[in-house]
Amino acid sequence: MSHLHEIPEVAGLDANVGAIRIPPEIDVPMTRRVRALVDTREFRRLAEISQLGLVSLVYPAANHTRFEHSLGVYRLALCYLRRLASDSRFTEVVRSEDGELLLVAALLHDLGHWPFCHAIEDIQLPSVPRHELFANSFLLESEIGDVIRDDWGINPRDVVMLLSEKPRERVRRILSTMLSGPVDIDKMDYLRRDSLHAGVPYGNNFDQNRLIGSLCLNEAGDGLAISQKGKTAAEMMVFARYVMFSEVYWHHSVRSATAMLQRAFYQLCGSLDLDPLFRMTESAMITELLATAGETGSGELLLGLFGPRRRLYKRLAQYSIFHDQDIYTRLARKPYPYLVACAEKFADVASTHLGRRIPPHEVLFDAPPQSREVEFNVEIHDIRTDTYRRLGDVSPVVRALAERQFDDYVKRVRIFVHPELVGDLRAVEQLGRLVHEAIDGVEE
């Protein structure tokens, strides 16, 4: 039997002793040292940060937390280790102490997330740290670091390196792809969990057990691959991710809420003390943002999201590589300050056209962020011929949905405006001409 089976938490998968239950009817093994991590103040904070943030304004049941997600990712790390314990190439490289490092990193991978983290990170302000780096202070300067050191016998800096740095050692590269790669434990959990809580079927439409059962090492032996029997499950996972982005994460109303929060945060950022703000729970952060904004345009935007009455901005227009590609390419993946300048210029142009002043914060330009989603690039091992080929080379589905960069298909450029403006602006003939005029009036 592999030494990986001797890790207490891996053995606990079948023992079902001391487990706690999370949706959908999943038992998560809890040993004393796991509970010591889960009970720290830093980890408990994740129970008050929603996994999907503003998505719950559109899908009301999507209010699950990063705490729940982290437990799901940790359990999948156990499942991966149990499966790969029977792979001789894997066990020749990955020792039990490496497996334990993976478990700690899996459980703590979201430790540095603050409320509405991805929406705020996407606008790439110089004063906003990457959440992976923000986690370092939690790991190195708090109780949780002591637990990692004393209860697990792991140097907290090893967890930091695995979560926030590009690994050089072969074993660390393998662990890194298990945490963040085409078939990683994070993606494997959030697709199904987000789908469950949003009340949609899309993220559940792949065979998770089949995919885990097909795990192996790639040809180079420094990352994960899957055997031929997992090919169809991998294709379905690619499609599940595509549809979840299309129908949930980039749903037009979700993006309206996101654009409202981003503009408010952008305008308030200089007045905020970000380090304590990002350590707050979600409700505390909302309170702080509202107090700082006061009766300003930012305050109006935030009240539309978090006030007693939901008031989302309306979609005035949207553009893609299929519809008005020129506007799309001029706005997609551009720096956020440029998008704000274009939106403010459009407010000026539209004010002239309508004969009344439109406040700048009542027009929002929303576009795909500068960084793209990682392409789904995993090797398929044909056991009969002992050959490896990229999934995209043997799957037209993956080639179409992943390698041609699905960002260009599901992440559209949209213009959102205050609900009281949308009727008059939709009645404008040749609206696209006003958009072009606004963009032309801004230096990139």
C-alpha positions in Angstrom: 0.0 0.0 0.0 1.3 3.5 -0.8 2.5 5.7 1.9 -0.1 8.3 0.8 -2.9 6.0 2.2 -1.3 6.4 5.6 -2.1 10.1 5.8 -4.8 10.2 8.5 -7.1 12.4 6.5 -6.9 10.2 3.4 -7.6 7.2 5.5 -10.6 9.1 6.9 -12.3 9.2 3.6 -13.6 5.7 4.1 -13.7 5.7 7.9 -16.4 8.4 7.9 -15.5 9.2 11.6 -15.6 12.8 12.8 -16.8 14.0 9.4 -18.9 17.1 8.8 -21.5 17.4 6.1 -21.6 19.9 3.3 -23.8 20.1 0.2 -24.5 18.0 -1.9 -24.5 15.3 0.8 -20.7 15.2 1.1 -18.9 14.0 4.2 -15.6 15.9 4.8 -13.1 14.0 7.1 -12.1 16.1 10.1 -9.0 15.1 12.1 -7.8 17.1 15.1 -5.2 19.0 13.0 -7.7 19.8 10.3 -10.2 21.1 12.9 -7.4 23.2 14.4 -7.0 25.0 11.1 -10.8 25.3 10.5 -11.3 26.8 14.0 -8.8 29.6 13.6 -10.2 33.2 13.4 -8.6 33.6 9.9 -10.4 30.6 8.5 -13.7 31.3 10.2 -13.7 34.7 8.5 -14.4 32.8 5.2 -17.8 31.7 6.6 -18.8 35.4 6.3 -17.6 35.9 2.7 -19.9 34.7 0.0 -18.3 32.6 -2.8 -20.1 34.4 -5.6 -20.7 37.8 -4.1 -23.1 39.8 -6.3 -24.4 36.7 -8.2 -26.9 36.3 -5.4 -28.7 39.5 -6.6 -29.7 37.5 -9.7 -29.7 33.9 -8.4 -31.0 34.4 -4.8 -29.8 31.0 -3.4 -26.2 31.5 -4.6 -25.2 32.7 -1.2 -22.8 29.9 -0.2 -19.5 30.9 1.4 -15.8 30.5 0.7 -15.7 28.4 3.9 -18.0 25.8 2.4 -16.0 25.9 -0.9 -12.7 25.5 0.9 -13.9 22.4 2.7 -15.0 21.0 -0.7 -11.6 21.7 -2.3 -9.9 20.0 0.7 -12.0 16.9 0.3 -11.2 16.7 -3.4 -7.5 16.9 -2.6 -8.0 13.8 -0.5 -9.8 12.1 -3.4 -7.0 13.1 -5.8 -4.3 11.7 -3.4 -6.3 8.5 -2.9 -6.6 8.0 -6.6 -2.9 8.9 -7.4 -1.6 6.7 -4.6 -2.0 3.8 -7.0 0.1 5.5 -9.7 3.7 4.4 -9.4 5.0 7.4 -11.3 3.2 9.8 -8.9 4.3 8.0 -5.7 7.9 7.9 -6.8 7.9 11.7 -6.6 5.2 12.7 -4.1 5.9 11.7 -0.5 3.4 11.7 2.4 4.8 15.0 3.7 4.1 16.5 0.2 0.6 15.2 0.3 0.1 16.8 3.7 1.4 20.1 2.2 -1.2 19.8 -0.6 -4.0 19.3 2.0 -3.1 22.4 4.0 -2.8 24.4 0.8 -6.1 23.1 -0.5 -7.9 24.0 2.7 -6.3 27.5 2.8 -6.2 28.3 -0.9 -8.9 31.1 -0.5 -7.6 32.5 2.7 -6.5 35.8 1.1 -9.8 36.5 -0.6 -11.7 39.5 0.6 -15.4 40.2 -0.2 -16.1 40.8 -3.9 -12.4 40.0 -4.5 -12.5 39.1 -8.2 -14.6 42.1 -9.2 -12.1 44.4 -7.4 -9.0 42.6 -8.7 -10.2 42.7 -12.2 -9.9 46.5 -12.4 -6.2 46.1 -11.6 -5.6 49.2 -9.4 -1.9 49.6 -8.3 -2.9 49.8 -4.7 -4.8 46.5 -4.7 -2.7 43.4 -4.0 -3.2 40.0 -5.6 -5.3 37.9 -3.1 -2.7 35.2 -3.2 -0.1 37.6 -1.8 -2.6 39.2 0.6 -2.9 35.7 2.1 0.7 35.7 3.1 0.2 37.9 6.2 -2.5 35.4 7.4 -0.2 32.5 6.9 2.9 34.0 8.4 1.8 36.5 11.0 -1.2 34.9 12.8 -2.5 32.0 14.7 -3.0 29.9 11.5 0.7 30.0 10.9 1.3 28.5 14.3 -1.2 25.7 13.7 0.5 24.9 10.3 3.9 24.7 12.1 2.9 23.1 15.4 0.1 20.7 14.4 1.2 19.8 10.9 5.0 20.1 11.1 5.0 22.2 8.0 6.8 25.5 7.4 4.1 28.1 6.6 6.5 29.6 4.0 6.2 26.3 2.0 2.4 26.9 1.9 3.0 30.5 0.8 5.3 29.3 -2.0 2.9 26.7 -3.2 0.0 29.1 -3.3 1.6 32.3 -4.6 4.8 31.5 -6.4 5.7 29.6 -9.6 7.2 26.4 -8.4 10.6 25.1 -9.7 10.9 21.7 -8.1 9.2 18.9 -9.9 7.2 17.7 -6.9 5.9 21.3 -6.3 5.0 21.7 -9.9 2.8 18.5 -9.6 1.1 19.8 -6.5 0.6 23.2 -8.1 -1.3 21.7 -11.1 -3.5 19.9 -8.6 -4.4 23.2 -7.1 -4.5 25.3 -10.2 -4.6 23.6 -13.6 -7.0 22.3 -16.2 -8.5 19.6 -14.0 -7.7 21.2 -10.6 -9.5 20.6 -7.3 -10.6 24.3 -7.2 -12.4 24.2 -10.5 -13.7 20.7 -9.9 -15.5 22.0 -6.7 -16.7 25.5 -7.7 -18.3 24.4 -10.9 -20.6 21.9 -9.2 -21.1 23.9 -6.0 -21.9 27.2 -7.8 -24.3 25.3 -10.1 -26.0 23.7 -7.1 -26.6 26.9 -5.2 -27.5 29.0 -8.2 -30.2 26.4 -9.1 -28.9 25.7 -12.6 -27.8 22.3 -14.0 -24.8 23.5 -16.1 -21.9 23.0 -13.7 -23.1 19.5 -12.8 -23.0 18.1 -16.3 -19.7 16.2 -16.1 -18.7 13.0 -14.5 -16.5 14.0 -11.6 -15.8 10.5 -10.4 -14.8 9.3 -13.9 -12.5 12.3 -14.2 -10.8 11.6 -10.9 -10.5 8.0 -11.7 -8.6 8.8 -14.9 -6.0 11.0 -13.2 -2.3 10.3 -13.9 0.9 12.2 -14.6 1.7 13.9 -17.9 4.5 12.8 -20.2 7.0 15.1 -18.6 6.0 13.8 -15.1 5.6 17.3 -13.7 1.9 17.8 -13.8 -1.5 16.2 -14.0 -2.9 14.4 -17.1 -5.8 12.1 -17.6 -6.1 8.7 -19.3 -8.2 8.1 -22.4 -11.1 6.9 -20.3 -11.5 10.4 -18.8 -11.6 12.1 -22.2 -15.4 12.5 -22.4 -15.7 13.7 -18.8 -13.0 16.3 -19.5 -14.9 17.5 -22.6 -18.0 17.8 -20.5 -16.1 19.8 -17.8 -14.9 22.2 -20.5 -18.5 22.7 -21.7 -19.8 23.0 -18.1 -17.3 25.8 -17.5 -18.2 27.5 -20.7 -21.9 27.5 -19.9 -21.4 28.6 -16.3 -19.6 31.7 -17.5 -22.2 32.3 -20.1 -25.3 31.9 -17.9 -24.1 32.7 -14.4 -20.7 34.4 -13.9 -21.2 36.7 -17.0 -25.0 36.9 -17.0 -25.8 40.5 -18.0 -27.5 41.4 -14.7 -24.6 40.0 -12.7 -22.3 42.1 -14.9 -24.5 45.2 -14.2 -24.1 44.7 -10.5 -20.3 44.1 -10.9 -19.9 47.2 -13.0 -21.7 49.2 -10.4 -19.5 47.9 -7.6 -16.3 48.4 -9.6 -17.1 52.1 -10.5 -18.0 52.8 -6.8 -14.8 51.2 -5.6 -12.7 52.9 -8.2 -14.0 56.3 -7.1 -13.6 55.6 -3.4 -10.3 53.7 -3.5 -8.2 56.8 -2.6 -10.3 57.3 0.5 -10.1 53.8 1.8 -7.6 52.1 4.0 -7.4 48.9 2.0 -5.5 46.6 4.4 -8.1 46.6 7.2 -10.9 46.8 4.7 -9.8 43.6 3.0 -9.6 41.8 6.3 -13.3 42.5 7.1 -16.3 40.2 6.7 -18.7 41.0 3.8 -21.3 42.8 5.9 -18.6 44.9 7.6 -17.0 45.8 4.3 -20.4 46.9 2.8 -21.0 49.1 5.9 -17.6 50.7 5.5 -18.1 51.3 1.8 -21.5 52.9 2.3 -20.2 55.1 5.1 -17.2 56.3 3.0 -19.4 57.0 0.0 -22.1 59.0 1.7 -24.4 61.0 -0.5 -22.2 60.8 -3.7 -22.5 59.1 -7.0 -20.6 56.1 -5.5 -23.2 56.1 -2.7 -26.0 55.9 -5.2 -24.3 52.9 -6.9 -23.8 51.1 -3.7 -27.3 51.7 -2.4 -28.6 50.1 -5.6 -26.7 47.0 -4.7 -26.9 46.9 -0.9 -29.7 49.3 0.0 -33.3 48.4 1.0 -34.3 48.3 -2.6 -32.4 46.5 -5.4 -31.8 48.9 -8.3 -29.5 47.5 -10.9 -28.5 49.5 -14.0 -30.1 48.5 -17.3 -28.3 47.1 -20.3 -28.3 49.7 -23.0 -26.1 48.0 -25.6 -23.8 45.0 -25.9 -21.1 44.1 -28.4 -19.1 41.0 -29.3 -16.8 39.7 -31.9 -20.0 38.9 -33.9 -21.8 42.2 -33.4 -20.0 45.5 -34.0 -16.6 44.0 -33.6 -14.9 47.4 -33.9 -16.5 48.7 -30.6 -15.8 45.3 -29.0 -12.1 45.3 -29.9 -11.6 48.9 -28.9 -13.0 48.2 -25.3 -12.3 44.6 -24.5 -9.3 44.0 -22.2 -8.5 47.7 -22.0 -7.3 49.3 -18.7 -10.1 50.1 -16.3 -9.4 53.9 -16.1 -9.8 54.0 -19.9 -13.2 52.4 -19.7 -14.2 54.9 -17.1 -13.0 57.8 -19.3 -15.0 56.4 -22.2 -18.1 56.0 -20.1 -17.8 59.6 -18.8 -17.3 60.9 -22.3 -20.4 59.0 -23.5 -22.3 60.7 -20.6 -21.2 64.1 -22.0 -22.0 63.1 -25.6 -25.4 61.7 -24.6 -26.2 64.8 -22.5 -25.7 67.0 -25.5 -27.8 64.8 -27.6 -30.7 64.6 -25.1 -30.5 68.2 -24.0 -30.0 67.4 -20.3 -27.1 66.6 -18.0 -26.4 62.9 -17.4 -24.2 62.5 -14.2 -21.0 60.6 -15.1 -21.7 57.7 -12.6 -25.0 56.9 -14.4 -23.1 55.4 -17.4 -21.0 52.3 -17.0 -18.8 50.6 -19.6 -18.2 46.9 -18.8 -15.7 44.9 -20.7 -13.6 41.7 -20.4 -10.7 42.3 -18.0 -7.1 42.5 -19.2 -6.2 39.0 -18.0 -7.8 36.1 -19.7 -9.1 32.8 -18.3 -6.6 30.0 -18.4 -7.0 27.8 -21.5 -8.0 24.1 -20.8 -4.8 22.4 -21.9 -4.4 18.9 -20.5 -2.7 15.8 -21.9 -4.5 12.6 -22.7 -2.6 9.3 -22.0 -3.5 6.5 -24.4 -2.5 3.5 -22.3 -2.5 1.0 -25.2 0.1 2.9 -27.2 1.7 4.7 -24.2 1.4 8.0 -26.0 0.3 11.5 -24.9 -1.7 14.0 -26.9 -3.2 17.3 -25.9 -7.0 17.2 -25.4 -7.5 19.9 -27.9 -5.8 17.8 -30.6 -8.2 14.9 -30.2 -11.4 16.8 -29.3 -13.2 19.3 -31.6 -15.3 20.3 -28.6 -12.3 21.5 -26.6 -10.7 23.1 -29.6 -13.8 25.1 -30.2 -14.6 26.1 -26.7 -11.3 26.3 -24.9 -8.4 26.7 -27.3 -10.1 29.4 -29.3 -10.4 31.3 -26.0 -13.9 31.3 -24.8 -13.4 34.7 -23.2 -14.1 36.1 -26.7 -17.4 34.4 -26.9 -19.0 34.7 -23.4 -17.4 37.9 -22.1 -19.1 40.7 -24.0 -18.7 44.5 -23.9 -21.8 46.1 -22.4 -23.0 49.6 -21.6 -25.2 49.9 -18.5 -27.1 53.0 -17.6 -29.3 54.2 -14.8 -32.8 52.8 -15.1 -34.4 56.2 -15.7 -32.1 56.8 -18.7 -32.5 53.6 -20.6 -35.8 54.4 -22.3 -34.6 57.8 -23.8 -31.2 56.4 -24.8 -32.7 53.3 -26.5 -34.8 55.6 -28.5 -31.7 57.3 -29.9 -31.1 56.5 -33.6 -27.7 55.3 -34.4 -26.7 54.8 -30.8 -23.5 53.1 -32.0 -22.4 56.5 -33.5 -22.6 58.1 -30.1 -20.5 55.2 -28.6 -17.9 55.7 -31.4 -17.9 59.4 -30.8 -17.3 58.9 -27.1 -14.4 56.4 -27.6 -12.8 58.6 -30.3 -12.8 61.4 -27.7 -10.6 59.5 -25.2 -6.9 58.9 -25.6 -5.9 55.3 -25.0 
